[in-house]
Amino acid sequence: MTVEHDFLVGFSKSFGLFYLIALSIGVLIYAYWPSNRKRFDHAAQSILTKEDKPWV
């Protein structure tokens, strides 16, 4: 059984495309999942605490 180069290139490009689409959808689902909102809000506000002041 011989596999030609053009077939392998086409298969790898298609697999890579679908892999990246699935990964992107997974990241979006994780980012917009309702139970993660509290964690992300805390991370966004934690750099703005009152303890962070310039040294005078």
Protein Blocks (a to p, Z undefined) as FASTA:
>chain_A
ZZdfklmmmmmmmmmmmmmmmmmmmmmmmmmgmklmmmmmmmmmmmmcfklccdZZ
